Amino acid sequence: MRAIAGATAEGAGIGLLPTLRRILVIAVCAAGGLVMALPFYWMLVTAVSPAPDIISFPPRWFPSHLTFEHFRDAWTKAPWLLYYKNSVVVAAVSVGLSMLFGLFAGYAFAVYRFPLSTPLFLLILGTLMVPVQVTSVSLYVFLSKIGWVDSYLGILAPNFASAFGVFLIRQSISAIPSDLIEAARIDGAGEVRIVLTVVAPLIKAMLATIALLLFLGSWNDFLWPEIIINSERMRTLPVGIALFKDPYGNIDYGPLMAAAVISTAPMLIAYAVSQRFMIRGITLTGLR
């Protein structure tokens, strides 16, 4: 009986380990999520708090009462519709071009074996290691000579293609059985048709993930638009928020946080809509 009781207790102890491990993982993820959500919460609280609450010390984690005055002030101090239009145009075109070039380039590197394919692919990956600060001066000088400064083409110039997208698409296409591609060729399909009707539907989760990441990167990009833009009519949202101050250079943090909420709302909505595609795409890439 003692042996049976000891074995039962030992089995119960072993059975508790996965539960404790799961609780620990959930606790760590919850703590990390709270840390990441804290800046967004503080931004939202500041945007709806009255001015005395914003400058109070110690900080107030909950507003004494809700006010939307900061949103009204922020909306009247800057042409947000113009900034939105510029950001949407830049993000949409940059994502479209990067996805188009990345899909066909990734297909070529995954399917074809041609001379110097590996060195060329490594060269493309090597561009990821070069910071934009290193190339911004030479790129600005080049674009100024061809008249692309303060234009959509100038803002889009570094985003015509994405080495990160080429890499992820190539990895995803490499997991597709070559028999499917050969069968399509036997049926008379050309390479363009194979890419668009055979390959793209099979990796749509990864394509959605790449599109979301490229959209977020373009939407939040500040440094290059700030360098290439000279006039207010071409400002994107990050540039507009960075210059959000009164004529005397003073910063009112209530309207500033309201402007940040206005700017980040589409980004959060886009992530919420495509979150399941993003998780699935990353998971499938990890399995490869």
C-alpha positions, 0 to 999 in steps of 0.5 A, a space after each residue: 500500500 505504501 508503495 502504491 501511495 508513493 507511486 501515486 504521489 510521485 505521479 501526481 507530482 510529475 503531472 503538476 510539472 506541465 501545469 506549473 510550466 504552463 502557468 509560468 509561461 502564461 505569467 511571463 507572457 502576460 507580464 511582457 504584454 503589460 509592459 508593451 501595452 503600457 506606452 499605448 495606455 499612457 498615450 490614451 490616458 494622456 489624450 483624454 485627461 484634463 491638463 492638470 492631470 497630465 502635469 501632476 506628480 505623482 502621475 495619475 494612472 486614471 483621469 479625474 474626468 474624461 475630456 476630448 478637448 485635446 482631440 479637437 485642438 489636435 485636429 484643428 492645429 494640423 491638416 491631418 487629412 493631408 497627412 493621412 493621404 500621404 501616409 496611405 499613398 506611400 504605404 500602399 505603393 511601397 507595400 505593393 511594389 515590395 510584394 510584387 518584386 519580392 514574389 517574383 524574386 523569391 520565386 526565382 531564387 527558390 525554383 531556379 538554379 542559375 550561376 551566382 544565385 547563392 552569392 546574389 541571394 547573400 548580397 540581397 540579405 547583406 543589404 539588411 545589415 546596412 543601416 539607412 543612416 549610412 546610405 541616406 546622404 548618398 541617396 539624397 544627393 542622387 535623388 536631388 540630381 534627378 529631381 525627386 526631392 519633396 515628391 512621392 517618388 523620393 519618399 518611395 525610393 528606398 522602398 521599391 523592394 524589400 530584401 526582408 520580403 524576398 528572404 521570407 517569400 523564398 523560404 516559403 516557396 522552397 517548402 512547396 513541392 516542386 511537383 506542383 510547379 512541374 505539373 503546372 508547366 506540363 499543363 502549359 502555364 507560363 511562369 507568371 501564371 504559375 507564380 500568381 495562380 499556383 504559388 501565391 495562393 499556397 503562401 498567402 499566409 506568409 504574404 499577408 504577414 509580409 504585407 503587414 510588416 511592410 505596412 507598419 514599417 512604412 507607416 511608422 517611417 520617420 527618418 527618410 521622409 523627414 530628410 526628403 520632404 521640404 514642404 508641408 504638402 508632402 508630410 506623412 503622419 510621423 513627420 507631422 507629429 514630430 513637428 506638432 508644436 505651437 508657433 513658439 516651439 512649446 509642446 502641449 502634451 495633451 494634443 500631442 498624445 491625441 495626435 499620436 492616437 489619431 496616427 496609430 489607430 489605423 496601424 492597430 486596426 490593421 494588426 488586429 485584422 491580420 493578426 491570425 494571418 501573421 501568426 500562421 505565416 510565422 509559424 509555418 516559416 518556423 516549421 520549414 
